[in-house]
């Protein structure tokens, strides 16, 4: 059978990871977060960075052991020896990719409407189609496209940092002020965690990475550290330029900061950069999502037709088409904040399972080769994944009941899907 080509090195994969994290979330959700946390919004980003780093360490260790597509499925299957549990985690990852791609595409349509009189739905569908073609052409081309887009979107955030620390009037800023106290910071933390998710998808392009057991762990940790540092600096900068009450009511908080700092032309520039950021988010979500479908089909959990590789481009073309069609269908969902919370709820469950998998594997497979090990251990017990599990459980109880019910519904649909295909052959041992 045809295999995926290995094109990606450490620089490209790290850039890919930074692009996964520095997506549409920071441009869209900063105003909402400031409304909850006020000038102390930076604390929410510090908490987000810590949780992301805990999960990043766990993904790094597991990727150094099992560098495969359908990463979450493979990790959970090997740790818990449960097809059903592994399927549900893989299912959550797949569905999250589809919904995120669709919703962020609608965000693209909204920004584009400021410059061209094109219906939002048409713009969203057009973007999905064009980026699916890039995905089909090949991961090397997609990775270089992502590199360019990442540099552009990072430049927008760096511009905000420069404005905040050079053109600002910080005397009125109280970095410990929160209108709702620490509870407001917690609410903001849960919301803005959407801006951190994405790095976990780096593991799903493992079979297209050079020396994956060494490259993937390094790239994951580097991407989380780089992105977290940028986010914290941005959160410190924005409240130095615009008071948090005004930021909280702005639909385009980053553009507002740029406009006050540099004038109306800067507003246009930041809007264009936001378009690039959104485009990049959709591209890398489509790439990672299609690899998840491909990997789970190869594990005989999804229909086998999804594992077909195109002879010329060496990409999983059926999986790419399926995720394109599903994403187009989901463009009917419009509220990015609601979907952000749904996505975060699914990711919180996934992160809890991944952190727990590291702990379990330390005991049931103590001698397996680990090119990377999570630091800080007591005997076999890794401390950071243990904290990661606890924080994930805590976060799970911070969502509104409607979000939790939608998440349970998605899990229930996954369970039904598993039952339908349970009679298909599922490999009991994954090749290592």
Secondary structure as UniProt FT lines:
FT   HELIX           10..21
FT   HELIX           24..37
FT   HELIX           38..40
FT   HELIX           41..65
FT   HELIX           71..80
FT   HELIX           83..112
FT   TURN            113..115
FT   HELIX           120..137
FT   HELIX           139..166
FT   HELIX           170..172
FT   TURN            175..176
FT   TURN            179..180
FT   HELIX           181..192
FT   HELIX           193..195
FT   TURN            196..198
FT   HELIX           199..208
FT   TURN            210..211
FT   HELIX           212..241
FT   HELIX           244..248
FT   HELIX           253..262
FT   HELIX           264..298
FT   TURN            299..300
FT   HELIX           304..307
FT   TURN            311..313
FT   HELIX           317..330
FT   TURN            331..332
FT   HELIX           336..364
FT   TURN            366..367
FT   STRAND          377..378
FT   TURN            379..380
FT   STRAND          381..382
FT   HELIX           383..396
FT   HELIX           401..421
FT   TURN            422..423
//
